[in-house]
Amino acid sequence: MESFDREKYERAKKKVDAIKGFHSHLKTFIIINLIILLIRANFLSLFKIDSFDPQFERWLDWNVWGTFVIWGIALVLHGLYVYRFNFGFIKRWEDRKIREYMNQQNKDINDLL
């Protein structure tokens, strides 16, 4: 019975840690992207540039919005995973890796005996 409670505790702790990790990821996303957008909005005044190459400005815009979009997609996927919109392939991969490591440990123990 105690091992069952311990197992439930470990699963609950893992879930809480995953949620904390997602919230940390979300805070980092918001802070960094706000900084990037503020820098982009004030680029001319920050660097005292009256005019610059339009290609550079397009490159800068692509990087600002590209960072936001790509990182945003990753954040959404992270949130879906954490809040249990389980992706079957990830669960199957985890189960397969656990079995693989357990088999390797059993093999190592048998080799020592």
Protein Blocks (a to p, Z undefined) as FASTA:
>chain_A
ZZmmmmmmmmmmmmmmmmmmmmmmmmmmmmmmmmmmmmmmmmmmmnopabdcfklmmmmm
mmmmmmmmmmmmmmmmmmmmmnopacfklmmmmmmmmmmmmmmmmmmmmmmZZ
